[in-house]
Amino acid sequence: MKVLAKSNTSNLVKILLITFFIISNYSVSAAENLNGDNKQNQKIKAAVTLAYVNLTLNTANTVANIPIKTGVPFAYGDLQSVNNLRLENSDGTQEYFAQFDTLATWPDGSIKSVLVQFVTDVDANPRSYRLAYGTSVTQGNFGNGIIVTQASNVTVDTGKIKFIINDKGLVNNLWQDANGDSQYSTDEMLVTGSEAFLVNALDTLQYNASLAADSQVLVEESGPIRTVIKATGSMTNNNSDTLIKYMIRYYAYYNSDKLDVDFSLIDDRLEADVRDTEYGRAELALSLSSYGLQMNYANAGATNYRFGGENNAVYSGTVSGEHYLLQEGTFTYNDGTDEGHTFNYSGVGTGNRAAGWLALDAGSHHSAVMIRDFWQQFPGELNINGQQLTISLFPERSITTSPDTAPSVQGINGTKIYKRPNTFYFEREGGAKTHQIRFTFAKTLATDTELQESNALFQSHNFLFFASPQWYTASGVFGELNVGTSTTASTGFDANMMQAIYERSMLEDKPATNFGWRDFGGRMRGGWSNVINGVRIPGFYNDTHVGATNFFLMYLRTGDQRWFSLAEISTRHFMDIDVSHGPRQGYWSGFGTPQQPAGEIHAIKHDMVDHTARNVHRGHAHASGLVDYYLLTGDKRSYEVMTEIANWWKFVTPYMFPLPFNFDAPNNQAGYREATRDYGWPLFVMNEYVRLTGDATYHQDVSAHLVNYLIQWWQTRRERIGYDAETNTMSNVPMGKFNDAAEGTGFWTMTRAGNYGAYNNANGCSPWMAGSLIANIIGFYEHDKELALTGQESGIDHAIIKEMLFQTTNYLVKNGYDETNDWFVYAETIRTYSGGRTHIIYPLAYVDRLYKTELAAGNINNPQW
């Protein structure tokens, strides 16, 4: 029997606009506490001698020797060194062997976020811990922890397992210390070799990591609790031809029998002309009929297998030839109607949604493998054939006809059902996909229940080890946030967001998330994005605008795990599928931009066909939840992708925002300006990168470049066309009134407003778009003041920034607010309905308080405002 689950965008996307400027960066509630520039002075304070962060571990599963981690934020100046940290039980009577790694720092070098890691046994009962910090805190001596040795290969000894990574980044051998004597004998060897493979449907050849000539292996992290080894190289065939890159990260933990693996395929090839795909390529950029990992399993007698099915079903037997479990699924989009997904698995057993684990037991050899989000990211296959274990992250068995090598341009079997290629494919170069895998190598035979519990914990997207909303919001790491209210109450903003938006969108028949390797973590938009040969094509949001950032912030404020789970899967989808990971050229050449590096996101509008686009619309620039995900979990891939995106903006900034500003520049020299958001959202991404890295040079060279562009634009005197607030009339010709910063009436005059209604010459703004620009200028200003505490500011005169904020906000209220209807209009010349005020609330609150402070100090040039 197949289970049907409809996919529907429902109301969840409203969160993207409802919450951002209420809770992101600097919340309205927190803004009440702002006191102009004095807020930065509060960061200069005495060192903390001794204080505590209360932490909770809540796993809901019983598992031994499990690695636990969390990112703990600290306020500016509170923690100077990871050496002044100690993990204890709730009353301080026991210290735990833990590892502390700096994730981010404040401008003064104090720690902004620290990754806390330890290994422990867990059960269904929540546990309380505390993290001691301060200048008086010291750590106990627990010994050396993990032992790592490097020569031509890298050898890692966790105390329970030992493994060797060769120069291609593959596991040569792995032992499990079955008798506990701290030695690893031949009869304790479980793995005798491994491989990463893919089969290219375009040339039918197999490509292997073991053939890579450009492989690199790096011990990325070597701590007492965790060691991380990063391996990269090109997938290569027997003719020495390369295709795309592989990246494997191995995570090993002290005194744990767990080995976690993140396996990524990354297409970093040049997309030579992004417009080609827009008109339809004859051949897919990438089409794989299969790919995955293989391991050679060392026998110690007859091998027994156990596969996990659904509802705790277990399929067991003795290995004799090939045994597999294939997970499949189908997404049906019929003539513009989303009819949902069906799921099924076959092989050693049948059902709908398999658990995603396989255990192998032979004598004293006991191992298991788990694939995270196995059924959710169909198709996938676990396979044991003799002594070879195959983890097919896209299985060839799922293709029942010839592999597709070209984009689909017809419906399925002559219908209007949307058809996608039946391979692992990308229509453009630059795609990527990461899978998370866990291996366990136990000393004793695990029961079915123990395997199920271990897998359930690995599958969870809850934030297992966490601080309180009070701690997160007070830290300042995530902006000026207020503590949320109950999400289960009958009234209140947070209850409404959860009950009226999230829960209604996440019902079984209306999930806001989709399924399959290409869609899981993404969200569809209602309607359709294109029609080809009579077939309606769905579109995906690609997390625009800043979706997962909002989800993380809702979690931080409320502690409701549902927000974290949604944020995590959304961010992981975005950082793989929704970003171009290779260089591109073509579209931006109209601005004189040469070939750009990796990092342009697929966000041309609100809905992207199959998650892809020829270019980013600057007004849709964002970074999903990458920064918050890294600061909370230390996820290394999120940091890499955020850096890609930031460097893309660094590269294009001189071309998109040329200095000196020239209002009359031709369109092919960035002379066309239609919306303030096209400058606000790029600045948001730049600000996010600085929040993550503290990179003062990037702030000075990239973010400040854009702000200088905005200052020069604001200072440019131009005659207004459109709405006249004094007469409450509209005109399609110049009105004899000017945006003039020198006269206190400056604003960013458009070439022509993108939203103009019947007045196609109007050069005003849409208030909700201007709100995002003003808010992100405020974000830049706050970063600049913070960096100024250590002499790393941009050099832009803060008085000019403040004057720009006052004038442009005054313009926004004067021309964008309709007092009769008590709303901010959609656009200056479209006043019959509201554009919403959520993007405007924060800048209004901030500028109002800053204005009052400056007015009291006698610094206001226009006290009549």
LUMBA-739205 format. One line per 5 residues: number of its first residue (from 1); their letters; for each residue x, y, z of C-alpha. Coordinates in pm, whole numbers, plus 50000, padded with zeros to 5 digits. Example, Ala and Ser with C-alpha at 12.3 -4.5 7.8 and 13.67 -1.06 7.14 Angstrom:
1 = AS = 51230:49550:50780 | 51367:49894:50714
//
This chain:
1 = MKVLA = 50000:50000:50000 | 50123:50350:49921 | 50075:50644:50154 | 49967:50976:50004 | 50090:51306:50147
6 = KSNTS = 49993:51620:49962 | 50246:51901:49925 | 50103:52250:49965 | 50270:52583:50029 | 49977:52682:50253
11 = NLVKI = 50039:52978:50482 | 50394:52910:50594 | 50549:53146:50344 | 50372:53433:50520 | 50624:53389:50797
16 = LLITF = 50893:53508:50559 | 50741:53853:50554 | 50549:53861:50882 | 50840:53800:51112 | 51159:53932:50959
21 = FIISN = 51165:54289:51078 | 50974:54209:51391 | 51232:53974:51531 | 51532:53970:51298 | 51851:54157:51376
26 = YSVSA = 51690:54408:51614 | 51339:54348:51740 | 51074:54608:51807 | 51049:54514:52173 | 51423:54540:52214
31 = AENLN = 51424:54868:52029 | 51248:55024:52326 | 51574:54980:52513 | 51791:55142:52247 | 51953:55467:52344
36 = GDNKQ = 52117:55593:52030 | 52491:55548:52022 | 52509:55478:52395 | 52416:55115:52331 | 52766:55038:52206
41 = NQKIK = 52924:55186:52518 | 52748:54920:52724 | 52975:54661:52564 | 53279:54799:52747 | 53253:54627:53084
46 = AAVTL = 53450:54446:53349 | 53562:54088:53287 | 53338:53811:53419 | 53500:53621:53706 | 53252:53334:53741
51 = AYVNL = 52907:53279:53591 | 52703:52993:53448 | 52501:52905:53140 | 52226:52653:53210 | 52200:52384:52942
56 = TLNTA = 51946:52107:52883 | 52002:51776:52704 | 51678:51626:52575 | 51713:51334:52335 | 51400:51118:52384
61 = NTVAN = 51607:50807:52296 | 51832:50565:52481 | 52173:50541:52312 | 52525:50475:52443 | 52840:50674:52363
66 = IPIKT = 52662:50941:52163 | 52837:51263:52052 | 52660:51577:52172 | 52727:51932:52062 | 52583:52281:52084
71 = GVPFA = 52686:52634:51997 | 52664:52860:52301 | 52656:53237:52238 | 52821:53493:52465 | 52768:53865:52493
76 = YGDLQ = 53039:54108:52388 | 53339:54086:52624 | 53201:53814:52855 | 53432:53528:52751 | 53794:53584:52653
81 = SVNNL = 53921:53227:52615 | 53788:52875:52572 | 54030:52781:52848 | 53794:52955:53089 | 53510:52709:53030
86 = RLENS = 53404:52397:53221 | 53107:52168:53157 | 52944:52046:53479 | 52631:51878:53604 | 52360:52108:53730
91 = DGTQE = 52501:52150:54083 | 52867:52160:53986 | 52964:51841:54167 | 53084:51669:53849 | 53291:51797:53558
96 = YFAQF = 53263:51636:53214 | 53541:51580:52963 | 53446:51830:52693 | 53590:52013:52396 | 53542:52386:52341
101 = DTLAT = 53602:52546:52001 | 53560:52910:51906 | 53305:52951:51626 | 53301:53331:51608 | 53447:53629:51789
106 = WPDGS = 53352:53988:51865 | 53574:54274:51740 | 53765:54285:52071 | 53857:53916:52033 | 53614:53795:52295
111 = IKSVL = 53413:53487:52201 | 53078:53533:52031 | 52990:53164:52000 | 53165:52851:52127 | 53100:52494:52021
116 = VQFVT = 53066:52264:52324 | 53112:51891:52256 | 53120:51581:52470 | 53029:51211:52451 | 52778:51056:52684
121 = DVDAN = 52506:50794:52723 | 52156:50934:52679 | 51804:50823:52755 | 51454:50960:52735 | 51493:51171:53050
126 = PRSYR = 51601:51536:53008 | 51924:51623:53188 | 52047:51953:53322 | 52401:52083:53286 | 52575:52409:53342
131 = LAYGT = 52862:52570:53158 | 53090:52760:53394 | 53273:53056:53243 | 53489:53343:53362 | 53847:53431:53442
136 = SVTQG = 53852:53210:53752 | 53735:52896:53567 | 53983:52617:53493 | 53946:52270:53345 | 54037:51931:53484
141 = NFGNG = 54296:51704:53325 | 54126:51420:53140 | 54419:51303:52930 | 54482:51332:52558 | 54153:51209:52414
146 = IIVTQ = 54158:51111:52046 | 54498:51020:51902 | 54568:51137:51546 | 54886:51055:51353 | 54974:51182:51008
151 = ASNVT = 55214:51046:50750 | 55119:50946:50397 | 54786:50845:50553 | 54591:50977:50851 | 54528:50739:51142
156 = VDTGK = 54265:50810:51406 | 54223:50620:51733 | 53916:50711:51939 | 53973:50451:52209 | 53697:50231:52069
161 = IKFII = 53768:50233:51697 | 54074:50299:51485 | 54073:50383:51115 | 54311:50489:50841 | 54224:50749:50574
166 = NDKGL = 54438:50719:50261 | 54562:50999:50036 | 54238:50990:49834 | 54033:51052:50147 | 53892:50698:50166
171 = VNNLW = 53889:50454:50455 | 54163:50197:50402 | 54102:49997:50718 | 53891:50018:51029 | 53916:49820:51352
176 = QDANG = 53690:49789:51653 | 53853:49716:51992 | 53622:49423:52060 | 53803:49292:52370 | 53877:49634:52519
181 = DSQYS = 54253:49584:52547 | 54335:49912:52365 | 54497:49711:52087 | 54367:49654:51736 | 54440:49306:51609
186 = TDEML = 54379:49156:51267 | 54069:48969:51384 | 53922:49303:51504 | 53933:49458:51155 | 53585:49539:51023
191 = VTGSE = 53659:49738:50703 | 53927:49651:50447 | 53873:49928:50193 | 53620:50178:50061 | 53524:50378:49753
196 = AFLVN = 53315:50675:49644 | 53162:50620:49301 | 52927:50763:49044 | 52801:50650:48705 | 52766:50924:48447
201 = ALDTL = 52453:50874:48237 | 52592:51101:47965 | 52890:50876:47883 | 52785:50561:48079 | 53127:50552:48251
206 = QYNAS = 53199:50503:48619 | 53402:50766:48806 | 53576:50692:49135 | 53737:50895:49411 | 54021:50641:49427
211 = LAADS = 54138:50758:49082 | 54158:51128:49174 | 54489:51292:49090 | 54407:51615:49273 | 54293:51473:49608
216 = QVLVE = 54368:51658:49930 | 54326:51532:50284 | 54320:51777:50571 | 54292:51721:50945 | 54045:52004:50981
221 = ESGPI = 53993:51969:51354 | 54192:51771:51609 | 54054:51808:51958 | 54039:51578:52255 | 53672:51490:52192
226 = RTVIK = 53630:51524:51815 | 53853:51487:51513 | 53735:51606:51170 | 53908:51498:50850 | 53816:51670:50525
231 = ATGSM = 53894:51503:50192 | 53839:51656:49850 | 53917:51559:49493 | 53775:51503:49148 | 53566:51203:49054
236 = TNNNS = 53777:51041:48782 | 53727:50756:48533 | 53970:50496:48405 | 54069:50729:48120 | 54180:50990:48374
241 = DTLIK = 53890:51215:48276 | 53737:51413:48561 | 53374:51510:48609 | 53282:51682:48937 | 53426:51716:49286
246 = YMIRY = 53369:51501:49592 | 53406:51614:49950 | 53401:51374:50244 | 53412:51483:50606 | 53475:51221:50873
251 = YAYYN = 53376:51300:51232 | 53526:51072:51497 | 53459:51103:51871 | 53655:51010:52180 | 53542:50691:52351
256 = SDKLD = 53262:50649:52097 | 53202:50374:51845 | 53026:50621:51613 | 53177:50755:51291 | 52981:51026:51113
261 = VDFSL = 53034:51100:50746 | 52915:51396:50540 | 52944:51304:50173 | 52905:51581:49915 | 52910:51590:49539
266 = IDDRL = 52992:51941:49416 | 52981:52051:49054 | 53223:52344:49044 | 53245:52358:48664 | 53191:52684:48476
271 = EADVR = 52840:52764:48356 | 52958:52936:48038 | 52632:53115:47952 | 52351:53115:48204 | 52105:53214:47932
276 = DTEYG = 52147:52886:47745 | 51943:52694:48001 | 51675:52963:47999 | 51603:52873:47635 | 51642:52500:47688
281 = RAELA = 51961:52302:47658 | 51969:51989:47449 | 52152:51804:47725 | 52152:51815:48104 | 52461:51969:48261
286 = LSLSS = 52485:51667:48492 | 52301:51335:48483 | 52405:51046:48705 | 52240:50707:48698 | 52388:50626:49040
291 = YGLQM = 52631:50742:49306 | 52727:50656:49659 | 52982:50492:49888 | 53107:50136:49913 | 53287:49957:50195
296 = NYANA = 53444:49616:50202 | 53321:49437:50511 | 53563:49195:50679 | 53393:48864:50753 | 53435:48685:51082
301 = GATNY = 53215:48393:50987 | 52865:48392:50843 | 52725:48745:50823 | 52372:48822:50933 | 52188:49131:50812
306 = RFGGE = 51906:49340:50955 | 51734:49617:50759 | 51508:49870:50928 | 51161:49909:50781 | 50870:50126:50888
311 = NNAVY = 50688:50107:51220 | 50987:49925:51377 | 50976:49642:51124 | 51308:49454:51092 | 51400:49236:50795
316 = SGTVS = 51672:48987:50885 | 51859:48696:50735 | 52201:48555:50649 | 52404:48714:50371 | 52404:48494:50064
321 = GEHYL = 52455:48696:49749 | 52280:49034:49725 | 52028:49179:49968 | 51894:49532:49944 | 51629:49774:50056
326 = LQEGT = 51531:50030:49791 | 51337:50340:49899 | 51141:50516:49627 | 50882:50789:49601 | 50677:50984:49350
331 = FTYND = 50584:51351:49334 | 50271:51416:49128 | 50200:51763:48994 | 49908:51735:48755 | 49810:52027:48536
336 = GTDEG = 49901:52281:48804 | 49763:52083:49097 | 49992:51938:49360 | 49861:51586:49424 | 50128:51507:49681
341 = HTFNY = 50379:51228:49724 | 50360:50852:49742 | 50632:50641:49904 | 50728:50274:49882 | 51022:50048:49951
346 = SGVGT = 51109:49703:49821 | 51377:49436:49835 | 51417:49245:50161 | 51078:49381:50264 | 50800:49606:50143
351 = GNRAA = 50631:49912:50284 | 50614:50286:50247 | 50877:50471:50449 | 51184:50275:50554 | 51382:50376:50861
356 = GWLAL = 51712:50397:50673 | 51946:50161:50863 | 52128:49836:50800 | 52312:49625:51061 | 52571:49354:50985
361 = DAGSH = 52681:49097:51242 | 52943:48828:51197 | 53102:48666:51500 | 53253:48948:51707 | 53205:49198:51423
366 = HSAVM = 52906:49426:51469 | 52843:49733:51256 | 52553:49940:51135 | 52499:50223:50889 | 52227:50489:50898
371 = IRDFW = 52134:50742:50630 | 51973:51056:50763 | 51639:51147:50600 | 51642:50821:50407 | 51281:50806:50292
376 = QQFPG = 51242:51183:50287 | 51521:51218:50027 | 51418:50927:49803 | 51543:50738:49613 | 51805:50560:49817
381 = ELNIN = 51928:50207:49872 | 52117:50008:50131 | 52280:49697:49988 | 52497:49410:50110 | 52635:49179:49844
386 = GQQLT = 52876:48925:49985 | 53138:49135:50163 | 53058:49462:49988 | 52836:49719:50158 | 52693:49976:49916
391 = ISLFP = 52526:50298:50027 | 52347:50416:49713 | 52254:50778:49764 | 52098:50765:49419 | 52045:50400:49318
396 = ERSIT = 52053:50280:48960 | 51775:50037:49051 | 51534:50332:49082 | 51560:50394:48704 | 51326:50155:48527
401 = TSPDT = 51379:50289:48173 | 51681:50440:48001 | 51847:50717:48206 | 51739:51062:48095 | 52017:51278:47953
406 = APSVQ = 51806:51575:47840 | 51559:51805:48018 | 51201:51683:48018 | 50978:51884:47785 | 50664:51668:47781
411 = GINGT = 50419:51541:48038 | 50427:51182:48163 | 50285:50944:47901 | 50114:51223:47710 | 49937:51363:48018
416 = KIYKR = 49977:51704:48181 | 50164:51552:48474 | 50494:51732:48526 | 50791:51508:48445 | 51146:51544:48571
421 = PNTFY = 51455:51354:48456 | 51475:51010:48620 | 51842:51056:48714 | 52039:51255:48969 | 52054:51567:48756
426 = FEREG = 52120:51937:48732 | 52016:52142:48432 | 52296:52388:48508 | 52649:52342:48628 | 52708:52441:48989
431 = GAKTH = 52485:52190:49169 | 52570:52014:49495 | 52424:51756:49728 | 52529:51649:50077 | 52416:51337:50264
436 = QIRFT = 52474:51265:50632 | 52567:50909:50725 | 52644:50747:51060 | 52836:50424:51114 | 52842:50238:51443
441 = FAKTL = 53094:49966:51530 | 52986:49797:51850 | 53161:49546:52075 | 52845:49346:52132 | 52540:49247:51933
446 = ATDTE = 52286:49529:51944 | 51920:49444:51988 | 51667:49558:51731 | 51538:49813:51981 | 51887:49953:52041
451 = LQESN = 51941:49995:51668 | 51603:50162:51628 | 51671:50399:51916 | 52013:50488:51779 | 51870:50551:51433
456 = ALFQS = 51579:50756:51567 | 51822:50985:51746 | 52033:51027:51432 | 51725:51103:51224 | 51601:51373:51461
461 = HNFLF = 51614:51736:51352 | 51556:51863:51705 | 51818:52077:51875 | 51919:51827:52142 | 52149:52030:52369
466 = FASPQ = 52041:52386:52426 | 52031:52696:52642 | 51723:52898:52733 | 51553:53162:52518 | 51655:53411:52787
471 = WYTAS = 52023:53331:52729 | 52004:53336:52349 | 51815:53665:52330 | 52032:53840:52592 | 52358:53749:52417
476 = GVFGE = 52320:53994:52129 | 52471:53735:51894 | 52146:53698:51702 | 52047:54062:51717 | 51835:54252:51964
481 = LNVGT = 51566:53993:52035 | 51294:53974:52294 | 51203:53650:52472 | 50902:53493:52306 | 50575:53394:52462
486 = STTAS = 50414:53050:52474 | 50350:52888:52138 | 50072:52679:52292 | 49877:52965:52450 | 49536:53071:52323
491 = TGFDA = 49652:53421:52232 | 49967:53609:52147 | 50197:53661:51850 | 50405:53346:51902 | 50100:53128:51956
496 = NMMQA = 49943:53267:51641 | 50258:53205:51439 | 50272:52846:51555 | 49905:52755:51548 | 49769:52960:51260
501 = IYERS = 50074:52942:51036 | 50316:52659:51117 | 50073:52389:51233 | 49825:52451:50955 | 50104:52436:50700
506 = MLEDK = 50264:52122:50841 | 49957:51902:50859 | 50008:51560:50698 | 49796:51657:50399 | 49950:52003:50368
511 = PATNF = 50321:51990:50448 | 50516:52304:50378 | 50817:52085:50308 | 50855:51861:50009 | 51022:51526:49958
516 = GWRDF = 51277:51365:49733 | 51651:51426:49700 | 51595:51751:49513 | 51308:51900:49713 | 51333:51795:50079
521 = GGRMR = 51364:52110:50287 | 51235:52330:50005 | 50891:52487:49982 | 50669:52511:49677 | 50481:52822:49578
526 = GGWSN = 50114:52807:49485 | 50020:52805:49119 | 50282:52736:48855 | 50590:52909:48721 | 50595:52812:48358
531 = VINGV = 50409:52620:48088 | 50603:52403:47842 | 50418:52208:47570 | 50098:52254:47763 | 50244:52117:48090
536 = RIPGF = 50232:52347:48392 | 50560:52361:48582 | 50573:52420:48959 | 50800:52674:49125 | 50991:52673:49451
541 = YNDTH = 51069:52961:49685 | 51435:52864:49738 | 51387:53003:50091 | 51330:53360:49973 | 51306:53589:50163
546 = VGATN = 51544:53481:50440 | 51305:53205:50546 | 51525:52989:50765 | 51671:53294:50939 | 51322:53366:51067
551 = FFLMY = 51266:53004:51167 | 51587:53000:51369 | 51496:53326:51539 | 51152:53195:51628 | 51322:52895:51787
556 = LRTGD = 51570:53111:51978 | 51290:53326:52115 | 51045:53049:52205 | 51246:52728:52243 | 50988:52544:52031
561 = QRWFS = 51179:52262:51861 | 50948:52263:51561 | 51097:52591:51447 | 51451:52455:51473 | 51364:52143:51274
566 = LAEIS = 51214:52347:50994 | 51509:52588:50999 | 51762:52306:50974 | 51608:52121:50680 | 51543:52451:50499
571 = TRHFM = 51902:52565:50543 | 52049:52232:50438 | 51841:52231:50121 | 51936:52588:50040 | 52310:52540:50083
576 = DIDVS = 52310:52247:49842 | 52048:52304:49576 | 51970:52677:49579 | 52325:52808:49534 | 52549:52787:49229
581 = HGPRQ = 52873:52632:49351 | 53065:52698:49031 | 53163:53010:48834 | 52908:53163:48598 | 52895:53415:48320
586 = GYWSG = 52642:53556:48080 | 52366:53753:48246 | 52564:54011:48443 | 52793:54080:48149 | 52542:54354:48067
591 = FGTPQ = 52683:54540:48367 | 53035:54488:48238 | 53082:54209:48491 | 53332:53940:48389 | 53302:53575:48485
596 = QPAGE = 53185:53556:48845 | 53304:53308:49108 | 53085:53052:49282 | 52819:53175:49520 | 52535:53328:49320
601 = IHAIK = 52204:53206:49459 | 51912:53087:49246 | 51658:53356:49336 | 51539:53540:49028 | 51191:53589:49173
606 = HDMVD = 50955:53436:49429 | 50932:53105:49244 | 51212:52917:49072 | 51147:52640:48822 | 51308:52326:48964
611 = HTARN = 51510:52542:49209 | 51716:52700:48933 | 51755:53045:48781 | 51988:53223:48541 | 52066:53495:48799
616 = VHRGH = 51979:53635:49138 | 51734:53922:49156 | 51913:54165:49386 | 51588:54233:49568 | 51570:53862:49654
621 = AHASG = 51925:53825:49785 | 51947:53630:50110 | 52152:53370:50291 | 51882:53140:50430 | 51975:53031:50785
626 = LVDYY = 52344:52968:50717 | 52483:53206:50979 | 52255:53102:51265 | 52296:52735:51175 | 52673:52765:51203
631 = LLTGD = 52665:52965:51526 | 52432:52707:51684 | 52582:52383:51550 | 52925:52457:51404 | 52819:52300:51074
636 = KRSYE = 53125:52342:50853 | 52951:52323:50519 | 52720:52612:50609 | 53024:52829:50679 | 53177:52737:50343
641 = VMTEI = 52862:52817:50150 | 52808:53146:50334 | 53164:53238:50239 | 53093:53148:49875 | 52788:53375:49872
646 = ANWWK = 52971:53662:50045 | 53263:53639:49804 | 53025:53646:49508 | 52887:53975:49637 | 53240:54100:49698
651 = FVTPY = 53327:54030:49336 | 53020:54192:49177 | 52989:54493:49409 | 53215:54729:49209 | 53016:54648:48894
656 = MFPLP = 52667:54660:49041 | 52727:54960:49266 | 52994:55163:49084 | 53156:55460:49254 | 53142:55749:49220
661 = FNFDA = 52764:55731:49192 | 52627:55859:48862 | 52252:55896:48848 | 52257:55927:48470 | 52475:55623:48402
666 = PNNQA = 52343:55404:48119 | 52156:55086:48208 | 52450:54866:48112 | 52653:55045:48377 | 52411:54979:48664
671 = GYREA = 52219:55295:48580 | 51869:55152:48610 | 51721:55168:48960 | 51363:55061:49026 | 51340:54944:49387
676 = TRDYG = 51514:55022:49716 | 51506:54654:49817 | 51755:54581:49537 | 52014:54748:49758 | 51878:54654:50099
681 = WPLFV = 51894:54278:50058 | 52251:54264:49922 | 52352:54474:50222 | 52171:54225:50446 | 52385:53941:50307
686 = MNEYV = 52702:54144:50357 | 52600:54226:50714 | 52531:53859:50781 | 52879:53760:50668 | 53034:54018:50897
691 = RLTGD = 52815:53893:51183 | 52947:53544:51117 | 53314:53617:51064 | 53381:53954:51221 | 53575:54030:50901
696 = ATYHQ = 53650:54401:50937 | 53817:54414:50595 | 53505:54281:50425 | 53298:54533:50618 | 53529:54816:50510
701 = DVSAH = 53574:54712:50147 | 53242:54554:50052 | 52962:54657:50288 | 53094:55013:50317 | 53129:55033:49939
706 = LVNYL = 52757:54976:49903 | 52675:55218:50185 | 52892:55485:50024 | 52702:55423:49700 | 52376:55475:49891
711 = IQWWQ = 52504:55792:50055 | 52608:55944:49723 | 52276:55843:49570 | 52080:55996:49861 | 52284:56315:49827
716 = TRRER = 52198:56346:49455 | 51933:56615:49399 | 51654:56496:49168 | 51307:56620:49081 | 51022:56402:49200
721 = IGYDA = 50751:56242:48986 | 50449:56068:49130 | 50288:56140:49466 | 50265:56487:49621 | 50201:56453:49994
726 = ETNTM = 50118:56822:50038 | 49830:56813:49792 | 49756:56440:49813 | 49766:56419:49435 | 49963:56217:49181
731 = SNVPM = 50134:56321:48861 | 50312:56150:48577 | 50533:56455:48509 | 50792:56638:48721 | 50625:56819:49010
736 = GKFND = 50875:57095:49074 | 50969:56935:49405 | 51300:56772:49480 | 51465:56500:49680 | 51751:56712:49812
741 = AAEGT = 51967:56600:50102 | 52116:56947:50132 | 51767:57078:50211 | 51680:56793:50448 | 51451:56617:50197
746 = GFWTM = 51685:56355:50053 | 51581:56012:49934 | 51697:55746:49687 | 51522:55866:49371 | 51447:55582:49134
751 = TRAGN = 51512:55587:48762 | 51157:55465:48745 | 50966:55298:49024 | 50913:54925:48978 | 50559:54957:49116
756 = YGAYN = 50395:55262:48960 | 50034:55172:48876 | 49898:55416:48619 | 50194:55651:48661 | 50469:55490:48458
761 = NANGC = 50713:55779:48505 | 50691:55776:48885 | 51027:55767:49061 | 50918:55714:49420 | 50924:55400:49633
766 = SPWMA = 50728:55114:49780 | 50744:55168:50157 | 50782:54800:50243 | 51085:54783:50013 | 51236:55100:50157
771 = GSLIA = 51190:54957:50504 | 51424:54670:50425 | 51690:54909:50295 | 51672:55141:50596 | 51680:54845:50836
776 = NIIGF = 51994:54703:50678 | 52166:55041:50679 | 52094:55036:51051 | 52250:54690:51065 | 52562:54824:50894
781 = YEHDK = 52571:55122:51130 | 52552:54895:51434 | 52837:54679:51300 | 53041:54991:51229 | 52997:55125:51582
786 = ELALT = 53090:54784:51719 | 53406:54771:51507 | 53489:55129:51606 | 53542:55012:51964 | 53864:54850:51840
791 = GQESG = 53951:55095:51566 | 53825:54879:51278 | 53538:55092:51155 | 53473:55174:50789 | 53566:55541:50803
796 = IDHAI = 53219:55658:50698 | 53110:55956:50906 | 52841:55833:51145 | 52678:56175:51142 | 52614:56131:50768
801 = IKEML = 52465:55785:50820 | 52234:55920:51089 | 52128:56215:50876 | 52051:55975:50588 | 51844:55758:50821
806 = FQTTN = 51648:56060:50949 | 51577:56206:50606 | 51484:55883:50432 | 51264:55763:50718 | 51092:56103:50723
811 = YLVKN = 51033:56068:50349 | 50897:55720:50399 | 50640:55833:50656 | 50548:56150:50472 | 50491:55986:50136
816 = GYDET = 50416:55626:50226 | 50177:55645:50520 | 49803:55679:50461 | 49662:55827:50781 | 49299:55779:50680
821 = NDWFV = 49339:55404:50636 | 49613:55371:50897 | 49842:55179:50665 | 50157:55209:50466 | 50059:55201:50101
826 = YAETI = 50182:54941:49859 | 50358:55209:49657 | 50351:55587:49646 | 50131:55580:49336 | 49939:55265:49436
831 = RTYSG = 49759:55379:49751 | 49432:55186:49748 | 49575:54896:49946 | 49851:54834:50195 | 50192:54688:50128
836 = GRTHI = 50217:54578:50489 | 50421:54733:50764 | 50634:54444:50884 | 50947:54566:50705 | 50889:54915:50840
841 = IYPLA = 50823:54862:51210 | 51182:54812:51313 | 51338:55107:51128 | 51059:55332:51255 | 51121:55227:51615
846 = YVDRL = 51497:55250:51585 | 51508:55584:51405 | 51247:55734:51636 | 51456:55654:51941 | 51777:55763:51775
851 = YKTEL = 51607:56086:51670 | 51492:56161:52025 | 51842:56102:52156 | 51999:56327:51895 | 51731:56591:51943
856 = AAGNI = 51799:56603:52315 | 52168:56644:52236 | 52100:56931:51996 | 52223:56738:51693 | 51912:56754:51474
861 = NNPQW = 51916:56986:51174 | 51542:56953:51116 | 51368:56956:51456 | 51028:57002:51286 | 51023:56632:51187
//
